Amino acid sequence: MIEAVPIGISISTPEGKFIECNSEAYTISGFASKEEFLNIPALELYHEPKDRERFVELHEKGLVKNFVVKLKRKDGSAYWSSITSTEQKIGKQISYINTFQDVSEHKEAELKLKESESKYKYIANELEMILDHLPLIVAYKDNKNNLLRVNQFYAEAHNLQKEDMEGKSAFEFYPQELAQSYLDDDLKVIMSKQPKLNYIEQWESEQGSRWVSTSKIPYIDEEGNVQGIIAIIEDITEKKLAEEKLKESEEQYRVVLDSINDPIHVVDTGLSIILINPAFKEWVKIFDISPDILGKKVFEAFLFLPDLVLDEYQQVFSTGKTLKTSGKTVINNKEVFTKTTKIPIFSEGKVNQIITIVRDITERKKAEEKLKESEKKLRGIMASITDQVSILDRNLNLLYLNKVVEEIYGPSALGSKCYQIYQGFDEPCSDCQVRRTFEDGEVHHKECLREIRGDSRYIWSVSSVFETDKEERPILVIEVSRDVTERKEKEKEIFDLAQFPSEDPYPILRVNRNGVMYINEAGQKLLNLKDNDQIPKIFQENVKVTFESNQITESEIELDGRNYSFTITPVKDADYVNIYGMDITERKHVEEKLKEVNKLKSEFLRRASHELKTPLISIKGFSDLILSLYADQLDTPIVSKIREINDGCERLQNIINNLLKTSRLESPDLRPKVQKEDLSFLIKFCVNELQPLAERRKQSIKLDIHSELYANIEKEEIHDVLSNL
């Protein structure tokens, strides 16, 4: 029977001697006959002797099932086997009945799968590193406007961490209408399965309004289904502003910013190129260099690189720190200016790859030269601009004023400090954007108030580098200022009209006498209402009272297992009221816990006071007895000490009484016993009691009250209040 089974079967002793086997058993093991197989100890069939020990240990614990282990054949070759073994007692002999089969193919597939998973994880980490260091904003979105993945620049644009955005809906980060427009645009790309590339739009971010170049690419899974889109956004605000300025100055100067994705390549520890992006392929074609460079050494692919580049790579590998450099290179007789960033990639704590990002700034360099050459013409153009234009040096001296500035501040302002002329200050403004431009060479702007002809005006100012030295440090800055007072007033009017919080997380309604005029999204979900519905029964009575009394009413309601507070507020000169809801569940829980804590505290005070009072009575009673019976028989120091004990007992008695009184005052059952009393007499009585204390402190008490003041009070409590002032 065992010969018909297509798996190896053997019977062995616990010591590893084979007693019986089928042909499949010795065939799998590479033996020619059963006799040859039975003469081999089981230990010699194991690739690792320790695995035989594990097999025996498993038997001691019970059944051995699907024990996967590496065995070896007669010729020494290894294979993976799955063993199942049971212990049987045949006569007086304990034997192992073993079944086993060759699972090498399955095991090797399993190992390859693990290796593939490891490589996939590595590639995913590498992709994330690249995305986080690209000077672009990148987001993966599904067809429901959820953010599946964002890069570091995207999160920073919203002043958040990546973890705060991934997995959440875009509706949580943008106004409803704007988020919906993003989704509508995404769906067009998803439905068409065609990318939408490099379209220019304005983007409202946490840093303000920016011009961006946006591309959207279908996000396709392994089965070819479009799951969403990949949005790639490049900030081109500076380029946009430069283009506008070039048009205003009749194209006398040009500033070209790189709007193409930066070229990227990755090298390993041997400086072999293992990855390049499409932008890199296109970039090298410009210089007649073949893009077929994968697997080549950096210095084999780019013969023009100086030896200094080797030192830079070695520095990044040794220090593990990002290195930024800039310089000029001649490639096939073409002069190229670049900014390069070398970023280390870590594996198990060591740098094993470097990402190199190259930014071609050649066109910008040429544009800067043209700007310097056109300075004279530019001055003429600036003189005709209707905004206030000035040029300043590093000491904030006004070196140039256009006619608009001269008309406002007079020609004598030339050569003066800007903060003295514009603000009347002795020191520079703390938030001076001109100084920031000198420090970092970037464009800065701000709004401020200036006194112009005796009138406070809102001024919007922008500053940018006008001229640099040989080391590219700013030496002159141009400032353009515009009076935006009228615009600010209009913005305030618009803001005042948009105060009703439609996106409040709590329910908000506006109702008239007939029904619901408006309800926000939170209210719709909680109350199952929509605009123009009838007023819910839970609000009808309070709404009626609010309309009739023109007073605010409040109520607490339990909805969906949570407590809500609703405030109904009348609106002056309007035939409607606003209802503001708030979830107070947690507050109610806290209030209940506070009540319980106060109850425990009061109980503790009562018990502690009682426990202290009992021994105190005994101490004071015996000390009084000693003084009354034996005072004349005791030494004066002893009598003095006993009296000190008595005084201490009285002080402690007062403390206990105060504790008891505190406990009584905090009791919810306490009700004041008020009656009509002469408050004037009580005040005079307390003042007389406090007079000795006032004299010791060299103070005087001036009393100016009516002779008779009657009020409904609890006399003892008011006495305590006045005495402790």
ChimeraX attribute file (.defattr): number of C-alpha atoms within 10 A of each C-alpha:
attribute: neighborCount
match mode: 1-to-1
recipient: residues
	/A:1	5
	/A:2	13
	/A:3	13
	/A:4	9
	/A:5	12
	/A:6	13
	/A:7	16
	/A:8	22
	/A:9	23
	/A:10	22
	/A:11	22
	/A:12	20
	/A:13	16
	/A:14	15
	/A:15	12
	/A:16	17
	/A:17	17
	/A:18	20
	/A:19	16
	/A:20	15
	/A:21	22
	/A:22	20
	/A:23	21
	/A:24	21
	/A:25	24
	/A:26	22
	/A:27	16
	/A:28	18
	/A:29	22
	/A:30	16
	/A:31	17
	/A:32	12
	/A:33	13
	/A:34	16
	/A:35	14
	/A:36	11
	/A:37	24
	/A:38	19
	/A:39	11
	/A:40	14
	/A:41	14
	/A:42	18
	/A:43	17
	/A:44	16
	/A:45	19
	/A:46	18
	/A:47	19
	/A:48	14
	/A:49	13
	/A:50	10
	/A:51	17
	/A:52	19
	/A:53	12
	/A:54	13
	/A:55	15
	/A:56	15
	/A:57	12
	/A:58	15
	/A:59	17
	/A:60	11
	/A:61	8
	/A:62	12
	/A:63	12
	/A:64	18
	/A:65	15
	/A:66	14
	/A:67	16
	/A:68	18
	/A:69	20
	/A:70	19
	/A:71	23
	/A:72	19
	/A:73	18
	/A:74	18
	/A:75	9
	/A:76	13
	/A:77	11
	/A:78	16
	/A:79	21
	/A:80	19
	/A:81	22
	/A:82	18
	/A:83	20
	/A:84	18
	/A:85	23
	/A:86	15
	/A:87	19
	/A:88	13
	/A:89	9
	/A:90	9
	/A:91	7
	/A:92	6
	/A:93	9
	/A:94	13
	/A:95	22
	/A:96	23
	/A:97	18
	/A:98	19
	/A:99	21
	/A:100	21
	/A:101	21
	/A:102	19
	/A:103	17
	/A:104	17
	/A:105	10
	/A:106	12
	/A:107	18
	/A:108	13
	/A:109	12
	/A:110	12
	/A:111	11
	/A:112	12
	/A:113	12
	/A:114	12
	/A:115	12
	/A:116	12
	/A:117	12
	/A:118	12
	/A:119	12
	/A:120	12
	/A:121	12
	/A:122	13
	/A:123	12
	/A:124	12
	/A:125	14
	/A:126	17
	/A:127	11
	/A:128	16
	/A:129	17
	/A:130	20
	/A:131	18
	/A:132	17
	/A:133	16
	/A:134	19
	/A:135	16
	/A:136	21
	/A:137	23
	/A:138	24
	/A:139	23
	/A:140	22
	/A:141	26
	/A:142	21
	/A:143	17
	/A:144	14
	/A:145	21
	/A:146	20
	/A:147	19
	/A:148	17
	/A:149	19
	/A:150	24
	/A:151	22
	/A:152	21
	/A:153	22
	/A:154	22
	/A:155	19
	/A:156	15
	/A:157	15
	/A:158	15
	/A:159	12
	/A:160	14
	/A:161	16
	/A:162	17
	/A:163	11
	/A:164	9
	/A:165	20
	/A:166	19
	/A:167	14
	/A:168	16
	/A:169	17
	/A:170	21
	/A:171	16
	/A:172	11
	/A:173	13
	/A:174	14
	/A:175	11
	/A:176	13
	/A:177	10
	/A:178	15
	/A:179	16
	/A:180	15
	/A:181	11
	/A:182	14
	/A:183	19
	/A:184	15
	/A:185	12
	/A:186	24
	/A:187	19
	/A:188	14
	/A:189	19
	/A:190	23
	/A:191	12
	/A:192	11
	/A:193	17
	/A:194	12
	/A:195	17
	/A:196	17
	/A:197	13
	/A:198	16
	/A:199	11
	/A:200	16
	/A:201	11
	/A:202	14
	/A:203	16
	/A:204	13
	/A:205	15
	/A:206	12
	/A:207	10
	/A:208	8
	/A:209	11
	/A:210	16
	/A:211	19
	/A:212	24
	/A:213	20
	/A:214	22
	/A:215	18
	/A:216	24
	/A:217	19
	/A:218	26
	/A:219	21
	/A:220	15
	/A:221	10
	/A:222	6
	/A:223	6
	/A:224	8
	/A:225	12
	/A:226	18
	/A:227	16
	/A:228	27
	/A:229	25
	/A:230	23
	/A:231	21
	/A:232	20
	/A:233	23
	/A:234	20
	/A:235	19
	/A:236	20
	/A:237	16
	/A:238	17
	/A:239	17
	/A:240	18
	/A:241	13
	/A:242	17
	/A:243	18
	/A:244	12
	/A:245	16
	/A:246	15
	/A:247	13
	/A:248	13
	/A:249	18
	/A:250	10
	/A:251	11
	/A:252	17
	/A:253	23
	/A:254	21
	/A:255	22
	/A:256	19
	/A:257	19
	/A:258	15
	/A:259	13
	/A:260	13
	/A:261	17
	/A:262	18
	/A:263	21
	/A:264	23
	/A:265	22
	/A:266	24
	/A:267	24
	/A:268	18
	/A:269	13
	/A:270	10
	/A:271	19
	/A:272	19
	/A:273	22
	/A:274	15
	/A:275	15
	/A:276	19
	/A:277	13
	/A:278	13
	/A:279	14
	/A:280	18
	/A:281	18
	/A:282	14
	/A:283	18
	/A:284	15
	/A:285	11
	/A:286	11
	/A:287	14
	/A:288	10
	/A:289	16
	/A:290	12
	/A:291	15
	/A:292	10
	/A:293	18
	/A:294	16
	/A:295	14
	/A:296	15
	/A:297	16
	/A:298	20
	/A:299	16
	/A:300	12
	/A:301	18
	/A:302	14
	/A:303	9
	/A:304	12
	/A:305	15
	/A:306	11
	/A:307	9
	/A:308	8
	/A:309	13
	/A:310	13
	/A:311	11
	/A:312	15
	/A:313	19
	/A:314	13
	/A:315	14
	/A:316	19
	/A:317	22
	/A:318	12
	/A:319	12
	/A:320	18
	/A:321	14
	/A:322	16
	/A:323	16
	/A:324	13
	/A:325	12
	/A:326	14
	/A:327	10
	/A:328	12
	/A:329	15
	/A:330	12
	/A:331	17
	/A:332	10
	/A:333	8
	/A:334	10
	/A:335	10
	/A:336	16
	/A:337	19
	/A:338	16
	/A:339	15
	/A:340	18
	/A:341	19
	/A:342	21
	/A:343	24
	/A:344	25
	/A:345	24
	/A:346	15
	/A:347	10
	/A:348	6
	/A:349	8
	/A:350	13
	/A:351	19
	/A:352	16
	/A:353	23
	/A:354	24
	/A:355	23
	/A:356	21
	/A:357	21
	/A:358	20
	/A:359	17
	/A:360	19
	/A:361	19
	/A:362	17
	/A:363	15
	/A:364	16
	/A:365	16
	/A:366	14
	/A:367	17
	/A:368	18
	/A:369	13
	/A:370	15
	/A:371	19
	/A:372	14
	/A:373	13
	/A:374	14
	/A:375	15
	/A:376	10
	/A:377	13
	/A:378	16
	/A:379	14
	/A:380	12
	/A:381	15
	/A:382	19
	/A:383	17
	/A:384	12
	/A:385	15
	/A:386	13
	/A:387	17
	/A:388	22
	/A:389	24
	/A:390	25
	/A:391	23
	/A:392	25
	/A:393	20
	/A:394	14
	/A:395	12
	/A:396	19
	/A:397	18
	/A:398	19
	/A:399	18
	/A:400	18
	/A:401	24
	/A:402	21
	/A:403	19
	/A:404	17
	/A:405	20
	/A:406	17
	/A:407	11
	/A:408	13
	/A:409	15
	/A:410	13
	/A:411	13
	/A:412	9
	/A:413	20
	/A:414	18
	/A:415	14
	/A:416	14
	/A:417	21
	/A:418	24
	/A:419	17
	/A:420	15
	/A:421	15
	/A:422	15
	/A:423	16
	/A:424	13
	/A:425	12
	/A:426	9
	/A:427	11
	/A:428	16
	/A:429	14
	/A:430	7
	/A:431	10
	/A:432	14
	/A:433	21
	/A:434	30
	/A:435	21
	/A:436	16
	/A:437	22
	/A:438	22
	/A:439	12
	/A:440	12
	/A:441	20
	/A:442	15
	/A:443	17
	/A:444	18
	/A:445	17
	/A:446	14
	/A:447	15
	/A:448	12
	/A:449	15
	/A:450	16
	/A:451	13
	/A:452	13
	/A:453	9
	/A:454	7
	/A:455	9
	/A:456	12
	/A:457	17
	/A:458	20
	/A:459	19
	/A:460	16
	/A:461	21
	/A:462	18
	/A:463	27
	/A:464	22
	/A:465	22
	/A:466	19
	/A:467	18
	/A:468	16
	/A:469	9
	/A:470	6
	/A:471	6
	/A:472	9
	/A:473	14
	/A:474	21
	/A:475	16
	/A:476	22
	/A:477	24
	/A:478	20
	/A:479	22
	/A:480	18
	/A:481	19
	/A:482	15
	/A:483	17
	/A:484	15
	/A:485	15
	/A:486	10
	/A:487	11
	/A:488	14
	/A:489	12
	/A:490	12
	/A:491	12
	/A:492	11
	/A:493	11
	/A:494	11
	/A:495	10
	/A:496	10
	/A:497	9
	/A:498	10
	/A:499	8
	/A:500	12
	/A:501	11
	/A:502	17
	/A:503	13
	/A:504	14
	/A:505	14
	/A:506	17
	/A:507	24
	/A:508	25
	/A:509	24
	/A:510	22
	/A:511	22
	/A:512	18
	/A:513	15
	/A:514	11
	/A:515	16
	/A:516	20
	/A:517	19
	/A:518	20
	/A:519	23
	/A:520	21
	/A:521	19
	/A:522	18
	/A:523	20
	/A:524	16
	/A:525	12
	/A:526	12
	/A:527	13
	/A:528	11
	/A:529	19
	/A:530	17
	/A:531	15
	/A:532	13
	/A:533	15
	/A:534	16
	/A:535	19
	/A:536	13
	/A:537	9
	/A:538	11
	/A:539	15
	/A:540	14
	/A:541	10
	/A:542	18
	/A:543	28
	/A:544	13
	/A:545	14
	/A:546	19
	/A:547	19
	/A:548	10
	/A:549	11
	/A:550	15
	/A:551	12
	/A:552	18
	/A:553	16
	/A:554	16
	/A:555	13
	/A:556	15
	/A:557	15
	/A:558	12
	/A:559	11
	/A:560	8
	/A:561	8
	/A:562	12
	/A:563	17
	/A:564	20
	/A:565	15
	/A:566	20
	/A:567	19
	/A:568	25
	/A:569	20
	/A:570	22
	/A:571	15
	/A:572	9
	/A:573	6
	/A:574	8
	/A:575	11
	/A:576	21
	/A:577	23
	/A:578	21
	/A:579	21
	/A:580	18
	/A:581	23
	/A:582	15
	/A:583	19
	/A:584	17
	/A:585	15
	/A:586	11
	/A:587	11
	/A:588	14
	/A:589	11
	/A:590	12
	/A:591	12
	/A:592	12
	/A:593	12
	/A:594	12
	/A:595	12
	/A:596	11
	/A:597	12
	/A:598	15
	/A:599	16
	/A:600	12
	/A:601	14
	/A:602	19
	/A:603	14
	/A:604	14
	/A:605	20
	/A:606	18
	/A:607	13
	/A:608	14
	/A:609	19
	/A:610	16
	/A:611	12
	/A:612	13
	/A:613	17
	/A:614	10
	/A:615	11
	/A:616	17
	/A:617	13
	/A:618	11
	/A:619	15
	/A:620	20
	/A:621	13
	/A:622	13
	/A:623	18
	/A:624	16
	/A:625	12
	/A:626	14
	/A:627	16
	/A:628	10
	/A:629	9
	/A:630	10
	/A:631	16
	/A:632	10
	/A:633	9
	/A:634	12
	/A:635	9
	/A:636	11
	/A:637	9
	/A:638	11
	/A:639	18
	/A:640	13
	/A:641	11
	/A:642	19
	/A:643	16
	/A:644	13
	/A:645	16
	/A:646	20
	/A:647	13
	/A:648	14
	/A:649	19
	/A:650	14
	/A:651	12
	/A:652	15
	/A:653	18
	/A:654	12
	/A:655	13
	/A:656	20
	/A:657	15
	/A:658	14
	/A:659	19
	/A:660	18
	/A:661	14
	/A:662	14
	/A:663	19
	/A:664	15
	/A:665	14
	/A:666	13
	/A:667	14
	/A:668	9
	/A:669	8
	/A:670	9
	/A:671	8
	/A:672	11
	/A:673	11
	/A:674	12
	/A:675	12
	/A:676	11
	/A:677	16
	/A:678	16
	/A:679	20
	/A:680	15
	/A:681	15
	/A:682	16
	/A:683	18
	/A:684	14
	/A:685	13
	/A:686	17
	/A:687	17
	/A:688	12
	/A:689	12
	/A:690	15
	/A:691	14
	/A:692	12
	/A:693	12
	/A:694	14
	/A:695	11
	/A:696	8
	/A:697	9
	/A:698	8
	/A:699	11
	/A:700	10
	/A:701	11
	/A:702	7
	/A:703	9
	/A:704	6
	/A:705	10
	/A:706	9
	/A:707	11
	/A:708	11
	/A:709	13
	/A:710	13
	/A:711	14
	/A:712	12
	/A:713	16
	/A:714	14
	/A:715	18
	/A:716	10
	/A:717	13
	/A:718	14
	/A:719	15
	/A:720	11
	/A:721	10
	/A:722	13
	/A:723	14
	/A:724	8
	/A:725	5
